[in-house]
Amino acid sequence: MKYIHRGLLSSVLAAALLTPGVPACAAPPATLSITIGSALLCQDQLNSKYFYDYLFIAFGKPYKAERGAYWFSTSRDRRSGSNIWGLQVSDILVNDSNSPADFIGAVFNATPQALADAITHNTGFRFNVANTTQKYALLQSQTGSVIAYAGTQAKIYCAKSKYLVPSLPN
């Protein structure tokens, strides 16, 4: 199933790139919550090329590239973005080739606790406080996704090292 989806994504991207003047989709794809949401919860493999292509088709060119990531806006004004887990997401970021980790992240127009509550309500995933002594402590799931403060908003991300390779059983 995943291979069919990737094949379809590749052909759509090729068609978009070969057709000059065709803008990216005006509305986010119906699979946004499933595709991006699953990756943010570390339920899927992270492949920056795949996610870059997916986001490029959905939202057009990234509006900035900094600190090892391409930043995609989910709306033109970055205030009325798409919804994942019933909350508004303003930005989605994916690592560039210089990053030592594969990662995907998103910035939500909500507090970290509101985001954690929405995820738990919609998926059953629970987040625990990573360090109770910090004022702005990170929230972490058992799968490895992290929710942190991003100014007055919440940022969730999943990151996996490019250099860690699972050991083979003897």
N, C-alpha and C positions, 0 to 999 in steps of 0.2 A: 504494500500500500504506500509506504514512504517513497519507494522508487518511482511509482506512478506519479505521485504528487511532485517530486523533484523534477521528473521529466516534463510534466506539464508546466511547471514553473520555468524551466529552461526554455521551452518553446515560446511561452508568453513573453519572456524577457527578450529573446532573440527577435520576435516580431516587433516588440516595442522599440528596440534599438535600431532595427532596420527600417522603420517607418518614421521618417523625419517629421517633426512638428506634432507628433502625437503626445499629448501630456500624460503624466501618470494618472492613475485612477483617481477620480474626484472623491469617491467614497472608499473607506477602508474595506479590505476584503472581508467576506463573511467568516473566514477562518482566522481572523486576527486573534480573538480570544483563545482559541485552541492552540494555534501555532506559537504565538508569542507567549501566551500565558503558561503553557507547558514548559517552554524553555526557561522562563523566569523562575519557575518552581524547580528547576534542575531535574525535570522528568524526561529530558530528551538529550541527545547528543548535541554538542555545540559545534557548529560549523559556521564560521564567520562569513564565508563566501555565500553559503545558502541564505543566511539571514540578511546579508547586505542586499542580495538580489531580490529577496522577498520584500524588503522595506523600500527598495528603489522602485519596484513596480507599484507598490501601494501608495507611496508618498512622494516619489520623485527623488531628486538629488538630496544628499544630506545638506543641512544648512550650515554645518560647521564640522571641522575635523580637528580635534584637539585632545591632548592627554591620552593618546592611544586609542581614540574612538571616533567613529563616524556618528553624528547626531542627526536623527531624522525627526522632524516636527510632524505631529499627527494632524495638524491643521495649519492654515496659513497664518493665523494670528497667535498661535501657540497657547490659546486660552480655551478654546472650545474643541478639544481633541476628541479622540475616540474613547470608547469605554472598554475596559477589561475588568471583570469581576464586579461590574456595576459602578466602577469609579472612573473618572475622567483621567486619561493618560495624555500628557502634553508632549513628551519626548520619548523616543526609543533610541538606544544607542547600542552599537555593536563594535567589537574591537577591530582595529586595523592590523595590518600584517606586522607592525613593529612591536605589538604588545606581547609580553611573555605568557599571557593567558588568553584563552578563548573565553569571551564573556558576552552576555547580553544584559541590558539593563533598561529600566523605564522609570520615568519621573511622573508621579501622580499628583493631582491637585487635591491632596488629602494629607492628614497626619500619618505618621508611621503606624500608630495604633489603629486608626480607622482603616488603613490598608490591610493590616493583619486581620482585623475583624471581618472585613469583606471577603478576604481569601478563605478564611475559616468557614464563613457562612456559605460560600459558593462551592468550595472544593473539599472541605474537611481538613485541609492542611492547617497545622497549628504552628505558631511561632513562639519561641521562648526568648526571654531577655538573656543576651549573651553575658553581660556584666552588670549586675544590679547596683554597683557603686558609681557608675557613670550617670551623669545627668541626662545625656542623650545616648542611652545605651542602644546597641544594635539588637535587632530581633532576628533570630535565625531559626530555620526549619531543620528537620532531621535530614532532609535531602541536600542541604547546603546552601539554599538561597538565603539572602540577607536583605533585611529592610533597614534603611538608615535615613536620618534626616538629610535633606538637601535644601538648606535654607528653611523656608516655612513649608516645604513640601516633603513628600516621601519618595525615596528612590529604592527600588528593589533590583537586585542583580543576582545572576548566577555566573560563577567564574570557575574555570577548570584550567589547570596548568597545561601548557602545550608540551611540557617536557616530562611529565609523569606518565609512565607507561606501566600498565598492570603487569605484575609478575606472572609467569606461567607456572602451573603446578609441576612438581617433579614427578 
